[in-house]
């Protein structure tokens, strides 16, 4: 679908604030509310807008994130996953192929909390080894 200039401006406004009311969007675009609503419906139906999301602002989300690569002892995968499920700060876990069996995404509000979480993951029964990669800055975010 080709977006015209008005569609692009509308999408830009939604990137700034996906929860902006249609009346506010209409005011900013200097269009009628029904026109903006029709454009939104068309953009959603065509797939140009796939959904709306919440992006937390500074101070409302954990400050530190890390990816933990985990090698699991043979036949201990379910026990390790059960442990990861109950650890606060573990956001996602993916199975992988290669040298590591799991890729675990974690978050913590402080360096000390992150350190403790990484220790708890590494000390879990069935974990042969782990390697952590602390996220420093975001360079691309398409989410």
N, C-alpha and C positions, 0 to 999 in steps of 0.2 A: 504494500500500500504506500502510495506517495503522500507525504505530509506537506501541506501548504504552510505558509508562514504562520498563520493563526494556530494551526495544529501544533507546530513547533513551540510557539510561545506558551500554549496551554500545557504541553508536556513539560516545558521548563518550569512553569509555575508549580506543577505537581511534584517535580523533583525537589523543589524548595520545601514544599509542605503538601504531602499527599492527602492530608486531612482538611485542606482548605475547602470551605463550603462553596457550592456551585455559585451562590450569589456573590461571594467575594471574588471568585474567578471571573465571573461575568463583569464585575466592576473593573477589575484590573485590565481585562481585555477590551473593555468598552463595547461589550456585546450584550444582547438580551440573555437572561438566564436560560430560557428555553433553547436558544441557539447553542449555548455552551453545553447544556445537558445532551442535546442531540449529537454534538461533536464527541462528547465523552462516550456516549453509547456506541457511536460508529468506531471510535478508536479501540474500545474494548472488544467489540464484535470482530473487528478485523485482526485483532491480536497485537496491534501496535502498543496497547497497554495491556500487559499480561496480569497485572495485579497491583495492589497497593500494599505498602509495607511501612513498618515503623522503624525509624533509625534513631537510636538513642543519642542524646546529646552528651557533651562532656560532663563527667562527674556522675552519670547515671549508669554507666556500664563498667565492668571490671577494667582496670587500667592495663593489666598485663595479660597477654595471651601467649600460648605456646603450642607447638605441635610436638607430641611425644611419639617416637617410633619405638615399638615394643616387640621384642622377640619372646615368644612363648614356648615353654617346654612342651614336648610332645604330649598330646591328649589333655592338655590343661587349659585349652582355649575357653571352654564354657565357664570354668571357675574364675579365670581372669576377667572375663566379661561381667560375671556376676559381681565381682569386686568393684570394677570400674563403674557399674551402674549406681552404686551407693555412695561413691566419692563425690562430695560437693566440689564443683569446679570442673568436672568432666562434662563437656558439652556434646561431643560426638565421638564415635569410634567407628573406624572403617577397617575391614579386612584388606590386606594387601598381598601382593606376590613379591617374592624376592627375599632379601636378607631379613626383613622384619615382617611380622605377622599382622600387626595392628598399627594403625595411625590414629592417634588419639588427640583431639583438640580440647585444650583446657583453658580456663580463665581464672584469674585470681586478682583481688584488689590491691595486693602489695607484693613486693619481692619476697618477704618472709613467708607469706601465704603460698606463693607460687613454689618456693623452695620446699615447703612442707608437703604440698600436693605431689610434686615430682618425686620426693622421697617415698611417699605412700604408694605411688604407682610402682616404683622400682622395687619396693620391699614386698609387694603382693606375692602370695604363693602362686607359683606357676610362671612368674616372669623370670626369664633367663637373663635378659639384659634390656636396657632402655637407653635411648638417646633423645635429648630434648633440644628443640630449636625454638628459641624465644623470639617472638615476633617483635620487630623493632618499629617499623613504620609501614603504613599501607601505601603501596604504589599504584595499585589498580583495585577498584572495588566496583564490580558490576552488580552487586546485590542490592 
